[in-house]
Structures are given as structure tokens and as C-alpha cells.
Amino acid sequence: MLMADMTWNEVEKYILEVNDNLIIPVGTCEQHGYHLPLGNDIFIVEYIANILSKKTNALITPTLNYGVNLPCDVHLAGTTSIKPETLTETIVSITDWWKQQGVKHFLLLTYHGDPFHIQAMENISDDIKLYDVSEIEYSDILEKQSSIRHACEAETSVALFLYPEKVKMESVREHDIQFDDFKKYLFHKENKLPQGYVGNLGYPSAATKDKGKKIINRMLDSTINECFKFLKPSY
């Protein structure tokens, strides 16, 4: 159930009578190589949020479409970032208003693993919980990777399952960088573009719709198991 589609008095009644918790999807505007759109993380987290809302009856707020991205990605057009403290302050500000209107708990859902993005939303308060839906086991599903990277076999498989019309598999270019070599970029210590880097890591050419379906189902199971109790109404 999307809060943005409701009137204020409908929201008030819903909070009082149905569920007094909110799901806040947090995306980011980030490049995903030559083959996936900048809104990839937004599309996926909104899909998960919709299913979780149907399971729990918690309302979904409008998505926060900007997050914290790698400084090196400033060189790849369209990508933008906000400061970690800006993300934290935004969440504190909007949840403070909703608390005054009777909301008891807030679930921040994200599908973006930048460590500073995650850190900005962790441990804000006891009534604000962060859950990264991408934190699942991948090794038994993927063929060429043991874990998720970026616009990789895993992410591309999910995209092929959820929105194949937006995926440009004919444009895939692979240029993997080992984790140890990429750490300085991941932890924002280097803002130059890595040599040969076109925005994706891992092996997107190995992606399939079937793998994407398995990943999404596992993400949904994990999210529901971890967040269902948190989103139960207080009454």
C-alpha cells in the first residue's frame, strides 16, 4: 500500500486502525555499467517493499531516490551522491514528523551496499531498523561468482527477471577488479576512475532470468523473516 496514493485522513485512519509502522525504500541514482539503468537499485528495493507491504500491511512511504555512492563514480554520467550525514539527517527529519502522527516503527529497506550508505542508516534509533535486501547467500545460485558485486551476474539476473525490457545485454562489457584491489575505491579513499572500469564488476554475461527469480525469492524470504515482527502493529 503506497502512502503517496492516499489522502492525509486516510493515512491517519490507517495508522490508527490497520498498521502503525512504515516501510521507507531507500534507493540511489547510480551507474550500473553499459547494460543496466541508473535506477536499478530503486526498482529492486521498491519491488521488495511492495511484497513486504502486502505481507505485513505496513504502508510504504515515497522512495528516497538518492544515497551515498563511490566518489570514483562521479566520472560516470548520471550518477550522483549525497553526504552520509545528509542521508542520516533526512531520515531523522522525516521520521520525526511521522512519529508525531502516531507511527511507531520505521523499516529502511535498501539494495545498495556502499559502506558509507549503510553506515549512515545504521543505529539511528531503536524504532528505525535498516535492512539491506541484498544480504543473502549467492554461491549456490551463481556460476561465475560466489557473492554479489556490482551490475554483475547477480544484479543483472535480478534485472532480467524483474524488468527485462530495461536490460541491454548486447551492451555488456566485463572488467572485473579483485576485491582487495577495489577496496580503496569502495571505502572512498580514491576518487579516480579505475583503469578499464566501465561501471560493473563481476560477470554479467552469465546472468539469466532463472537465476534472478531464485535470488529474488531468497531476498523476499530473508526480508520477511527478518522484518515481519518489526512491522507488526503495536496494538
N, C-alpha and C positions, 0 to 999 in steps of 0.2 A: 504494500500500500504506500503510495507516494504522497508525502505530506504536501508537496507543491501543488497537487491537484485539488486540495481541499480548501474550504474557507476556514477562517480563524475559529468560528464557533463549532465547526465540525471537528477540528483538531482538538479543541477544548473538551468536547464530549467524548472523543476517542480516548484521550489521555485519562479522563475520569472513569470511563466505563469499560474500556477494552484492554489497553496496554499503556502503561506509563513509562515506557522505555523507547529510545530512539536508536536507529542504525544510521551512522554517518559514513557514507562511502568517501574515501579519500583517494583521488587519482593523482595523475601528474601529466604534464604536457611534455612528452619526451620522445626523442627519435628512437626508432626501432629498426635500423638498417634500411636497406632499399626496398624491403618487401612487406613491412608492416606499418600501419599508420601511427601517427603520434598519439592518438587516443587509445592505444591498445590497453593500457593499464586501467583506464577509465571504463572501457567497455566490459572488461572482465570483472572488475570489482562490482559494477552495477548489476551484472547478471547474478553473481553470488548473493548480493544484497537482496535482490528480488525474491530469490528462492527462500532465503532465510526469513524474510518478512512473512511469506506465506506459511512457513512452518511455525513461527512464533507470534504472529500478529503485531509485531513491533513495527511502527511507522519508519519509513525511510526518508531522511532529510534530503534536500538538494545536495548533489555531489560537490565536494571541494575539488576542483579540477586542476589545482596547482600544488606541487610538492617540491621536495628537495632533490635536485639532480646533480650528477657529476659535473664539476667545473670544466672538464675537458669537452663536454658535450655542447658547450657554448658555440663551438665551431660548426655544429651541425644544425642547419636552419630549421626554425620552428620550435626547437627545444627551449624551454625557459625554466627558471627555478626561483623559489623564494627562499629566504633565510630560515634556518631551523627555528630560530626564536619567533619569526613571523608566523610560522605554522602553529607553534605552541600557543602564541597569543591569540590567534584567530580561533582556535578550538576553545580556549578558556573563555573568550568573549561570547561566542555564540551559545555555548552550553550554559553560561551564567544566566542568560535571558531565559532559556528553556527551563532551567531549574526553577526559576521564579514562577513559571507557568505550570509546575507540577510534575515535570519529568524527573524520574528517579535515577535512571542509568543510561549511559551512552556507550554504544559499541562503535569504535572506529574500525572500519574494515579497509584494508589496503592490499594492493597487489603490486607493491613496489618496494624492493629490498635495499635501497640506498641506506647505509647505516645511520646517516645523519637524519634522514627522513624518519626512520624508525625511532631513533633516539628522541626526536622532537615530540613524539606522541606517547612515549612510554612513561608510566609512573606520574601522570599529571595529577590524578586523584583516584580515590577508591571507587568512585562512581563512573569513571571513564576507563574503559578497557580497550586496549589495542589488540587486533588480531590480523596478522599477515596471512592471507589465504594461500599464499604460495608455499608456506612451510609444511610440505608433505614429503613423503618418500617417492623418489622418481626412478631409482635404479632398476626396478623390475619392469618398468614400462618403456623406458628409453633404450635405444640400441647403441648410440654412439656417445652418450653422456651418462654420467652417474648421478648428476644433480642439475638443477636449473641454472642457466647462465643468463644471457640477455638476447632476446629475439632469436632464440636458439631452437633446438629440436623440440623442447618442451613448450615454450611460449608459442612457437609457430604452429604446433599441433593443436593447442587450445584455440588459437585464432581460426584454424581451418575448420574446427568443429563449431565454433560459435558464430563466426561471420566470414565465411569463405569468400564472399564477394569483395571483401576489402583486402584480401591477401594476394600479393603479386609474386607467386612462386617463381615465375620466369625471370624475376629480377634479383633473386637470391645471390649474394656474394658472401663466401665464407672466409673469415680471417680470425682464427681463434688465437687467444692470448692466454697463456697459462696463468692460473690464479696468482701465484707468487709474483709474477711479472706485472700483473694488473692491480696489485694491492695499492700501490701509490696513487693510482687514479681512483680506485674505489673509496679510499679514505681521504680523498680531496687534498692530497699533498702535491699533485701535479695537474696543471690545467692546460698543458699542451696536448694536442691530439696524438694518440699513439700512431706510430708509423704503420701505414697499411690499414688502419682501422676505419671501417665504413659504418660502424654503429652496432654491429651484432657480434656476439661471441658464441662459441659452440658450433653446432652443426644443423642449421635449419633445413638443409636439403633432405634430412632424414625424417622430417615431420610428416605425420599422417593424421587424418581426421579421426581414425580409430584410437590412436594414442591420446588425442585431445579429449575424446569422450571419457577415456579411463581416468585421465588427470582431473578433469572437471568433476567427475563423480567422487573421486577421492577427496578433492578440495571441499566439496559440499558435505561429505560425511564428516570430515575433520572439523569444518566450521560449525556445523550443527552440534556435534558432540562437545566442542569447546565453549560454545556461546549460548546454547539453548537455555541453560539455567540462569545465566546472567540477564537474559532478556525476558524472563518471566515477570508478569506484573507483580507489584508489591502487595496488592490486595487479594 
